[in-house]
Amino acid sequence: MKTESGMSNNPIAILGIPLDNLTMEETIESIFSMIEAYSRDQMPRLVCTVNTDFVANTLNWGFDHSRHPELLDILRKADLVTADGMPLVWTSALLGSPLKGRVTGADLVPELAGEAALRHKSIYLLGGKGDVAEKAAGTLTKHYPDLIIAGCDSPFVHIEGEQLIDALDHDLPIVERINASGADILLVAFGNPKQELWFERNRHRLEVPVSIGIGGTFEFITGSVQRAPSWMQRTGLEWLFRLTQDPKRLWKRYLVDFLKFGILVWPSILYYNYKKQEVNLSRDSQKSGDIQYNCIRYDDKEAFVVHMPGILNSRSASLLKDILEEKTGKDSPVIVDFTDVMFIDSHGFGFLLNLYYSCMRIFLVGLNPAAERFFSYNRMSHLFSQWHFHSIEEALRAVRNETRGSFLSYKVTEDELASTVSFSGELTARETAEKDLPDLVWSVNKTRCTIDLSHITRIDSSGIIFILKLYREILKRDCACSISGISQDISQMLRITRVENLLHTI
């Protein structure tokens, strides 16, 4: 769980996806701590329960980029992520960072409902097929008579295709009903990735302290779908039990999930164990002592430089976390020197993910071939590719010229024939909600217009909706329109939302 400083206490990372190492009891306590934190900062928080299907939906078969950039980004910045599947627990052990156990949505919801009844907190049930949410609410209140059900709703929501353009408008009455209920906990049962995408595009207008993606948990609660016997759950054979119940729907999904997860995860496991033996045998690489750091002045400011030891594991990550929280602020640039790093474990990568998403300005220096392979096999290369430099001097030049930031801005330029609308920053739900589309459309005064996205650093489905609306409004003015500056991530987002045929790109 992320603390109020923005850093998580004890995450590990598998294939670039963070997992919090918590028991069921610790997970429940963390959720209620988030509810208390909301009373102070009014920040809605997200809990994800991740299994191999999540991994398959998120990552590509290859090492570069991801299958679903938005979903990967959501998982990486989620406030709490649990392992909902034994393959993830087994993998954590093979990577030397064993999880305490799995925390599934099906197990979490009943336990959470019981604790919510004791603490007088309310729950809103969203999603599921037909009236299953209402039936699940009835089952929960039968077991926990003091449980407060704030509401139930089973709407259909869109995450792709032409209907996506009106998705935010269709979501609004759903969000208003949830907010009016005063719920403390929102259980979202659309299945992955729909439930996470729905939360992300509505995060900025939700007024619920904690939302939890729970997949098909309502069906388990009502008994419309049976759970496997306990021994099958413990031994990782629950998938086999479910397959026998619905083979036509599940056989292809399970085949792809297991093949893809295995192909993706084994390189990281093999390389981790190979380098572990090499590090154990080499005295020169046992540079896991205290972390060295210093400050460098530039333009009457300071950059914080950290020289990493040879091993980035739970111990060195914990030391570095303490140093950064004590010595730096979120606006301070931090240059992390990896020149001596020869070994990185899952705790190290969990720390790096937290560091990146805690809004600190991070610059990596001197990744040697061994460290680069760790980054590649753990699907972390792309995250820092723009902020990796060969020397501290080169990183300092980047610090001086840095334009990183989430703030979305645009400018309109014109020549004799055409207008160009150039965006920079992040095209996300939070940023696009603050932009006035009519004003932007009326600033286009030519018969041809190009929407330039070459300076966009991040885009989500709300950003896609924003571009779709802008594109259509420009066309309504009898102005030919095209999209330029399409990066690989933007192109993949257009494909995954199935809107690439609705736009003219160049």
Secondary structure, 3 states (H helix, E strand, C coil): CECCCCCECCEEEECCEEEECCCHHHHHHHHHHHHHHHHHHCCCEEEEEECHHHHHHHECCCCCCECCHHHHHHHHHCCEEEECCHHHHHHHHHCCCCCCCCCCHHHHHHHHHHHHHHHCCEEEEEECCCCHHHHHHHHHHHHCCCCEEEEEECCCCCCCCHHHHHHHHHHHHHHHHHHHHCCCEEEEECCCCHHHHHHHHHHHHCCCCEEEECCCHHHHHHCCCCCCCHHHHHCCCHHHHHHHHCHHHHHHHHHHHHHHHHHHHHHHHHHHHHHHHHHHHCHHHCCCCCCEEEEEEECCEEEEEEECCCEECHHHHHHHHHHHHHHCCCCCEEEEECCCCCEECHHHHHHHHHHHHCCCEEEEECCCHHHHHHHHHCCCHHHHHHHEECCHHHHHHHHHHCCCCCCCEEEEEECCCEEEEEEEEEECHHHHCCCCHHHHHHCCCCCEEEEEEEEEEEECHHHHHHHHHHHHHHHHCCCEEEEECCCHHHHHHHHHCCCHHHCCEC
